[in-house]
Amino acid sequence: MEELAETAEKAASKNEMGTDHRITQQLCGEKRRRSIPVKDKQGSLLTSEQDRDVRWTEHFSEVLNRPQPELPLDILPAQEDLDMRVDPPTRHEILNAIKAMKNNKAPGQDAIPAELLKVNPKPVTFSNLCSLTYGKRRSFHGNGHRATLSKY
């Protein structure tokens, strides 16, 4: 017990929160699962876990498995078209978006963290990168093409 406490202290001083959390869970023991009271259709409380599972299965099969509506849905066409821009973003909009990004967040599919983009938001190939990802996302990611972010 004393050895675990020392290990936890060392982990906390090194800012290793994962190790600290694991040791805390080990010391506290396994959490008991709290069971939610479930009633059957007649209103009597179900006591066994198996009876509860059967009732939940029954409930969701009734709720989710509905027949198709007899009358088709009457969806009217739009009264007017919405005024939406569909052209690629401008360089100014992209730079504003980069400035607004939060640091220390997980990077997206491109694996480029916000901190890297903020170091030099105007790389030489930036417009090429944006046109590739905006217009041809599939070919950019799927065929392994690379766009470099260089400093200048």
matplotlib code that plots the C-alpha trace (Angstrom):
import matplotlib.pyplot as plt

x = [0.0, 2.8, 4.7, 1.6, 1.3, 4.9, 4.5, 1.4, 3.3, 6.1, 3.7, 1.8, 5.1, 6.0, 2.5, 1.7, -2.0, -2.7, -0.5, -2.0, -5.5, -4.7, -3.2, -6.2, -8.6, -6.4, -6.6, -10.3, -11.2, -13.7, -16.8, -20.1, -22.5, -25.6, -28.6, -31.5, -34.9, -36.9, -40.6, -42.4, -45.6, -47.8, -45.8, -44.0, -40.3, -37.9, -35.1, -32.9, -30.4, -31.6, -35.3, -34.2, -32.2, -35.2, -37.5, -35.1, -34.9, -38.7, -39.1, -36.7, -38.1, -41.5, -40.3, -37.9, -39.7, -42.7, -44.6, -44.3, -46.9, -50.0, -50.1, -46.9, -45.3, -46.5, -43.2, -43.7, -40.9, -39.0, -40.7, -37.4, -33.7, -31.4, -28.7, -25.6, -22.0, -20.6, -17.3, -14.0, -13.0, -10.8, -7.3, -8.5, -11.3, -8.7, -6.3, -9.1, -10.1, -6.6, -6.3, -9.6, -8.4, -7.8, -4.4, -3.9, -6.8, -6.6, -5.8, -8.3, -7.9, -5.0, -3.0, -1.9, -2.2, -3.4, -0.1, 1.8, -0.5, -0.3, 3.5, 3.5, -0.1, 1.1, 3.2, 4.0, 1.9, -1.0, -3.4, -2.5, -3.3, -6.6, -7.7, -6.7, -8.5, -11.5, -12.1, -10.5, -10.5, -10.7, -7.7, -5.8, -6.2, -6.8, -3.9, -1.3, -0.5, 1.4, 1.4, 4.2, 3.9, 7.2, 8.5, 9.5]
y = [0.0, 2.4, 1.5, 2.4, 5.7, 6.6, 5.5, 7.7, 10.7, 10.3, 10.0, 13.1, 15.1, 14.0, 14.9, 11.3, 11.4, 8.1, 6.2, 8.2, 7.3, 3.6, 3.5, 5.3, 2.8, 0.0, 1.4, 2.1, -1.3, -2.3, -0.1, -1.8, -1.5, 0.3, -1.3, 0.9, -0.4, -1.7, -2.6, -5.0, -4.1, -4.9, -2.5, -5.1, -4.5, -6.9, -8.2, -10.4, -9.0, -11.4, -10.3, -6.6, -7.4, -9.2, -6.2, -3.7, -5.7, -6.0, -2.2, -1.1, -3.6, -2.1, 1.5, 1.2, -1.4, 0.6, -0.1, 2.3, 5.1, 4.3, 7.7, 9.0, 12.0, 15.3, 17.2, 20.5, 21.9, 24.8, 28.2, 29.9, 28.9, 29.8, 32.3, 30.2, 30.7, 27.5, 28.9, 28.0, 30.0, 33.0, 33.3, 35.9, 33.5, 30.6, 32.8, 33.9, 30.3, 29.3, 32.1, 31.0, 27.4, 26.3, 24.9, 21.5, 19.9, 16.6, 17.2, 16.2, 13.7, 15.6, 15.0, 18.7, 20.2, 23.8, 24.8, 23.9, 26.0, 28.9, 29.0, 30.1, 30.6, 31.8, 29.0, 29.0, 26.0, 27.0, 27.9, 24.6, 22.7, 24.4, 23.9, 20.2, 19.6, 21.7, 20.5, 17.1, 15.7, 12.1, 12.3, 14.3, 11.8, 8.6, 8.6, 9.7, 13.1, 15.4, 19.1, 20.6, 23.4, 25.4, 28.4, 31.5]
z = [0.0, 0.9, -2.2, -4.4, -2.6, -3.3, -7.0, -7.2, -5.7, -8.2, -11.1, -10.0, -9.7, -13.3, -14.4, -15.4, -14.8, -16.5, -14.0, -11.1, -12.2, -12.6, -9.1, -7.6, -9.2, -7.9, -4.4, -4.5, -5.8, -8.5, -8.7, -8.2, -11.1, -9.9, -11.4, -12.5, -11.3, -14.2, -14.1, -16.4, -18.3, -15.3, -13.1, -10.9, -10.2, -12.0, -9.7, -11.8, -14.3, -17.0, -16.6, -16.9, -20.1, -21.6, -20.7, -22.2, -25.4, -25.5, -24.9, -27.6, -30.2, -29.6, -29.7, -32.7, -34.9, -36.1, -39.3, -42.2, -42.2, -44.3, -45.9, -47.7, -46.2, -47.8, -48.1, -50.0, -52.2, -50.8, -51.3, -52.2, -52.7, -49.9, -50.6, -49.9, -51.1, -52.5, -53.9, -52.1, -49.1, -49.6, -48.2, -45.6, -44.4, -44.1, -42.1, -39.8, -39.3, -38.4, -35.9, -34.2, -33.8, -30.2, -29.2, -27.5, -29.3, -31.3, -35.0, -37.6, -40.4, -42.0, -38.7, -38.7, -35.2, -34.9, -33.3, -36.5, -38.7, -36.3, -36.4, -40.0, -41.3, -44.7, -46.2, -49.9, -50.7, -48.5, -51.3, -53.1, -49.9, -49.5, -53.1, -52.9, -49.6, -50.6, -54.2, -54.4, -50.9, -52.0, -54.3, -51.7, -48.9, -50.9, -53.3, -50.8, -52.4, -50.0, -49.6, -47.6, -45.2, -45.6, -43.7, -45.6]

ax = plt.figure().add_subplot(projection="3d")
ax.plot(x, y, z, "-o")
ax.set_aspect("equal")
plt.show()
